[in-house]
Amino acid sequence: KQQEKIQKSIRIIIENVFARIKRFSITSNTLRYKFKQGTFHIEHVFKRHHMVWCTVAFLINCYSEIR
């Protein structure tokens, strides 16, 4: 029972973090990225997607520490 209580509290924290992240419209909308003709590289898309999520996570962390 104690283990379930710990897991529940951790799950709530994680869900709250995701809720904060989704407040940023760039993370809640579909990623749309335009390429020049013939220059589509999936690695570039993943790199851009990763940069967006890291930037938002950084901002969330900074804001959380200030509060």
N, CA, C and O atoms as a GROMACS GRO file, in nm:
protein
  268
    1LYS      N    1   0.082  -0.120   0.000
    1LYS     CA    2   0.000   0.000   0.000
    1LYS      C    3   0.086   0.126   0.000
    1LYS      O    4   0.054   0.224  -0.068
    2GLN      N    5   0.192   0.124   0.074
    2GLN     CA    6   0.283   0.239   0.080
    2GLN      C    7   0.345   0.264  -0.058
    2GLN      O    8   0.360   0.379  -0.100
    3GLN      N    9   0.381   0.155  -0.127
    3GLN     CA   10   0.439   0.168  -0.261
    3GLN      C   11   0.340   0.232  -0.358
    3GLN      O   12   0.380   0.315  -0.441
    4GLU      N   13   0.214   0.196  -0.350
    4GLU     CA   14   0.112   0.256  -0.437
    4GLU      C   15   0.097   0.405  -0.408
    4GLU      O   16   0.077   0.484  -0.500
    5LYS      N   17   0.105   0.442  -0.283
    5LYS     CA   18   0.094   0.583  -0.246
    5LYS      C   19   0.210   0.664  -0.303
    5LYS      O   20   0.191   0.776  -0.350
    6ILE      N   21   0.330   0.607  -0.298
    6ILE     CA   22   0.448   0.674  -0.354
    6ILE      C   23   0.434   0.688  -0.505
    6ILE      O   24   0.460   0.795  -0.560
    7GLN      N   25   0.392   0.580  -0.572
    7GLN     CA   26   0.375   0.585  -0.717
    7GLN      C   27   0.268   0.687  -0.757
    7GLN      O   28   0.283   0.757  -0.857
    8LYS      N   29   0.162   0.696  -0.679
    8LYS     CA   30   0.056   0.792  -0.708
    8LYS      C   31   0.107   0.935  -0.697
    8LYS      O   32   0.074   1.019  -0.782
    9SER      N   33   0.186   0.964  -0.595
    9SER     CA   34   0.237   1.100  -0.578
    9SER      C   35   0.335   1.137  -0.690
    9SER      O   36   0.337   1.251  -0.736
   10ILE      N   37   0.415   1.040  -0.734
   10ILE     CA   38   0.509   1.066  -0.844
   10ILE      C   39   0.432   1.089  -0.974
   10ILE      O   40   0.466   1.179  -1.051
   11ARG      N   41   0.330   1.009  -0.997
   11ARG     CA   42   0.249   1.022  -1.119
   11ARG      C   43   0.182   1.158  -1.125
   11ARG      O   44   0.175   1.219  -1.232
   12ILE      N   45   0.134   1.207  -1.014
   12ILE     CA   46   0.068   1.338  -1.010
   12ILE      C   47   0.168   1.449  -1.044
   12ILE      O   48   0.135   1.541  -1.118
   13ILE      N   49   0.287   1.439  -0.991
   13ILE     CA   50   0.391   1.539  -1.022
   13ILE      C   51   0.421   1.540  -1.171
   13ILE      O   52   0.428   1.646  -1.232
   14ILE      N   53   0.438   1.423  -1.229
   14ILE     CA   54   0.471   1.412  -1.372
   14ILE      C   55   0.356   1.466  -1.457
   14ILE      O   56   0.380   1.537  -1.554
   15GLU      N   57   0.232   1.433  -1.421
   15GLU     CA   58   0.118   1.484  -1.496
   15GLU      C   59   0.109   1.636  -1.488
   15GLU      O   60   0.072   1.701  -1.586
   16ASN      N   61   0.143   1.693  -1.374
   16ASN     CA   62   0.142   1.839  -1.360
   16ASN      C   63   0.248   1.904  -1.448
   16ASN      O   64   0.225   2.010  -1.507
   17VAL      N   65   0.364   1.841  -1.457
   17VAL     CA   66   0.471   1.895  -1.543
   17VAL      C   67   0.426   1.892  -1.689
   17VAL      O   68   0.444   1.990  -1.761
   18PHE      N   69   0.368   1.780  -1.733
   18PHE     CA   70   0.320   1.773  -1.870
   18PHE      C   71   0.209   1.876  -1.895
   18PHE      O   72   0.200   1.931  -2.005
   19ALA      N   73   0.125   1.901  -1.798
   19ALA     CA   74   0.021   2.003  -1.813
   19ALA      C   75   0.083   2.141  -1.832
   19ALA      O   76   0.034   2.220  -1.913
   20ARG      N   77   0.189   2.170  -1.758
   20ARG     CA   78   0.257   2.299  -1.776
   20ARG      C   79   0.319   2.310  -1.914
   20ARG      O   80   0.313   2.415  -1.978
   21ILE      N   81   0.379   2.200  -1.960
   21ILE     CA   82   0.442   2.200  -2.092
   21ILE      C   83   0.339   2.222  -2.201
   21ILE      O   84   0.364   2.295  -2.297
   22LYS      N   85   0.223   2.162  -2.187
   22LYS     CA   86   0.120   2.174  -2.290
   22LYS      C   87   0.059   2.313  -2.297
   22LYS      O   88  -0.011   2.344  -2.393
   23ARG      N   89   0.084   2.397  -2.198
   23ARG     CA   90   0.036   2.536  -2.204
   23ARG      C   91   0.104   2.614  -2.315
   23ARG      O   92   0.049   2.711  -2.368
   24PHE      N   93   0.226   2.572  -2.350
   24PHE     CA   94   0.297   2.635  -2.461
   24PHE      C   95   0.236   2.584  -2.590
   24PHE      O   96   0.235   2.463  -2.615
   25SER      N   97   0.186   2.673  -2.673
   25SER     CA   98   0.116   2.629  -2.794
   25SER      C   99   0.209   2.554  -2.890
   25SER      O  100   0.163   2.469  -2.967
   26ILE      N  101   0.337   2.583  -2.886
   26ILE     CA  102   0.430   2.515  -2.976
   26ILE      C  103   0.440   2.365  -2.944
   26ILE      O  104   0.473   2.285  -3.032
   27THR      N  105   0.413   2.328  -2.821
   27THR     CA  106   0.419   2.186  -2.786
   27THR      C  107   0.285   2.117  -2.795
   27THR      O  108   0.279   1.994  -2.804
   28SER      N  109   0.176   2.191  -2.791
   28SER     CA  110   0.045   2.128  -2.798
   28SER      C  111  -0.008   2.118  -2.940
   28SER      O  112  -0.103   2.045  -2.966
   29ASN      N  113   0.054   2.192  -3.032
   29ASN     CA  114   0.012   2.186  -3.173
   29ASN      C  115   0.099   2.087  -3.249
   29ASN      O  116   0.204   2.044  -3.201
   30THR      N  117   0.054   2.051  -3.368
   30THR     CA  118   0.130   1.963  -3.455
   30THR      C  119   0.253   2.038  -3.506
   30THR      O  120   0.244   2.154  -3.545
   31LEU      N  121   0.367   1.970  -3.505
   31LEU     CA  122   0.489   2.031  -3.556
   31LEU      C  123   0.482   2.038  -3.708
   31LEU      O  124   0.472   1.936  -3.775
   32ARG      N  125   0.487   2.157  -3.759
   32ARG     CA  126   0.484   2.176  -3.904
   32ARG      C  127   0.614   2.247  -3.942
   32ARG      O  128   0.644   2.357  -3.896
   33TYR      N  129   0.689   2.180  -4.026
   33TYR     CA  130   0.819   2.232  -4.063
   33TYR      C  131   0.832   2.224  -4.214
   33TYR      O  132   0.816   2.116  -4.271
   34LYS      N  133   0.859   2.336  -4.279
   34LYS     CA  134   0.868   2.339  -4.425
   34LYS      C  135   1.011   2.313  -4.470
   34LYS      O  136   1.107   2.365  -4.413
   35PHE      N  137   1.022   2.232  -4.574
   35PHE     CA  138   1.152   2.200  -4.632
   35PHE      C  139   1.156   2.253  -4.773
   35PHE      O  140   1.054   2.265  -4.840
   36LYS      N  141   1.275   2.285  -4.818
   36LYS     CA  142   1.293   2.316  -4.959
   36LYS      C  143   1.280   2.185  -5.037
   36LYS      O  144   1.305   2.077  -4.982
   37GLN      N  145   1.243   2.195  -5.161
   37GLN     CA  146   1.222   2.076  -5.243
   37GLN      C  147   1.347   1.988  -5.244
   37GLN      O  148   1.456   2.033  -5.277
   38GLY      N  149   1.329   1.861  -5.207
   38GLY     CA  150   1.438   1.764  -5.212
   38GLY      C  151   1.534   1.769  -5.095
   38GLY      O  152   1.641   1.708  -5.102
   39THR      N  153   1.500   1.840  -4.987
   39THR     CA  154   1.594   1.852  -4.875
   39THR      C  155   1.539   1.789  -4.748
   39THR      O  156   1.585   1.822  -4.638
   40PHE      N  157   1.441   1.700  -4.759
   40PHE     CA  158   1.381   1.639  -4.640
   40PHE      C  159   1.475   1.535  -4.580
   40PHE      O  160   1.514   1.439  -4.646
   41HIS      N  161   1.511   1.556  -4.454
   41HIS     CA  162   1.592   1.461  -4.379
   41HIS      C  163   1.526   1.442  -4.244
   41HIS      O  164   1.511   1.537  -4.168
   42ILE      N  165   1.488   1.319  -4.213
   42ILE     CA  166   1.416   1.291  -4.089
   42ILE      C  167   1.501   1.326  -3.966
   42ILE      O  168   1.446   1.365  -3.863
   43GLU      N  169   1.632   1.313  -3.978
   43GLU     CA  170   1.719   1.348  -3.865
   43GLU      C  171   1.707   1.496  -3.831
   43GLU      O  172   1.711   1.535  -3.714
   44HIS      N  173   1.691   1.577  -3.934
   44HIS     CA  174   1.678   1.722  -3.912
   44HIS      C  175   1.545   1.753  -3.841
   44HIS      O  176   1.539   1.840  -3.754
   45VAL      N  177   1.440   1.681  -3.878
   45VAL     CA  178   1.310   1.700  -3.813
   45VAL      C  179   1.320   1.662  -3.667
   45VAL      O  180   1.271   1.736  -3.581
   46PHE      N  181   1.382   1.548  -3.637
   46PHE     CA  182   1.397   1.504  -3.498
   46PHE      C  183   1.483   1.602  -3.418
   46PHE      O  184   1.455   1.628  -3.301
   47LYS      N  185   1.585   1.655  -3.481
   47LYS     CA  186   1.672   1.751  -3.413
   47LYS      C  187   1.594   1.878  -3.378
   47LYS      O  188   1.607   1.931  -3.267
   48ARG      N  189   1.514   1.927  -3.473
   48ARG     CA  190   1.434   2.048  -3.449
   48ARG      C  191   1.329   2.022  -3.340
   48ARG      O  192   1.307   2.106  -3.253
   49HIS      N  193   1.265   1.906  -3.346
   49HIS     CA  194   1.164   1.868  -3.246
   49HIS      C  195   1.228   1.861  -3.107
   49HIS      O  196   1.170   1.907  -3.009
   50HIS      N  197   1.346   1.802  -3.100
   50HIS     CA  198   1.418   1.792  -2.974
   50HIS      C  199   1.453   1.931  -2.920
   50HIS      O  200   1.442   1.955  -2.799
   51MET      N  201   1.495   2.020  -3.008
   51MET     CA  202   1.530   2.156  -2.965
   51MET      C  203   1.409   2.228  -2.906
   51MET      O  204   1.421   2.298  -2.806
   52VAL      N  205   1.294   2.211  -2.968
   52VAL     CA  206   1.172   2.275  -2.918
   52VAL      C  207   1.139   2.225  -2.779
   52VAL      O  208   1.114   2.305  -2.688
   53TRP      N  209   1.138   2.093  -2.761
   53TRP     CA  210   1.102   2.035  -2.632
   53TRP      C  211   1.204   2.071  -2.524
   53TRP      O  212   1.166   2.097  -2.410
   54CYS      N  213   1.331   2.072  -2.559
   54CYS     CA  214   1.433   2.110  -2.459
   54CYS      C  215   1.419   2.256  -2.417
   54CYS      O  216   1.435   2.288  -2.300
   55THR      N  217   1.388   2.343  -2.512
   55THR     CA  218   1.370   2.484  -2.480
   55THR      C  219   1.251   2.505  -2.388
   55THR      O  220   1.260   2.579  -2.290
   56VAL      N  221   1.140   2.441  -2.418
   56VAL     CA  222   1.021   2.454  -2.334
   56VAL      C  223   1.047   2.395  -2.195
   56VAL      O  224   1.009   2.455  -2.094
   57ALA      N  225   1.113   2.280  -2.190
   57ALA     CA  226   1.144   2.219  -2.060
   57ALA      C  227   1.234   2.310  -1.978
   57ALA      O  228   1.216   2.323  -1.857
   58PHE      N  229   1.330   2.375  -2.043
   58PHE     CA  230   1.419   2.468  -1.974
   58PHE      C  231   1.339   2.585  -1.915
   58PHE      O  232   1.360   2.624  -1.800
   59LEU      N  233   1.248   2.638  -1.994
   59LEU     CA  234   1.166   2.750  -1.946
   59LEU      C  235   1.077   2.707  -1.830
   59LEU      O  236   1.060   2.783  -1.734
   60ILE      N  237   1.022   2.589  -1.837
   60ILE     CA  238   0.938   2.538  -1.727
   60ILE      C  239   1.021   2.523  -1.602
   60ILE      O  240   0.978   2.562  -1.494
   61ASN      N  241   1.141   2.467  -1.615
   61ASN     CA  242   1.229   2.451  -1.499
   61ASN      C  243   1.268   2.584  -1.437
   61ASN      O  244   1.269   2.598  -1.315
   62CYS      N  245   1.300   2.682  -1.521
   62CYS     CA  246   1.336   2.814  -1.469
   62CYS      C  247   1.219   2.877  -1.396
   62CYS      O  248   1.236   2.934  -1.288
   63TYR      N  249   1.101   2.867  -1.453
   63TYR     CA  250   0.982   2.926  -1.393
   63TYR      C  251   0.950   2.857  -1.260
   63TYR      O  252   0.912   2.922  -1.163
   64SER      N  253   0.964   2.726  -1.256
   64SER     CA  254   0.933   2.650  -1.136
   64SER      C  255   1.027   2.688  -1.021
   64SER      O  256   0.985   2.694  -0.905
   65GLU      N  257   1.154   2.713  -1.054
   65GLU     CA  258   1.249   2.750  -0.949
   65GLU      C  259   1.221   2.889  -0.894
   65GLU      O  260   1.242   2.916  -0.775
   66ILE      N  261   1.175   2.978  -0.981
   66ILE     CA  262   1.147   3.115  -0.938
   66ILE      C  263   1.027   3.118  -0.844
   66ILE      O  264   1.028   3.189  -0.744
   67ARG      N  265   0.925   3.040  -0.877
   67ARG     CA  266   0.805   3.037  -0.793
   67ARG      C  267   0.840   2.974  -0.663
   67ARG      O  268   0.755   2.960  -0.576
   0.00000   0.00000   0.00000
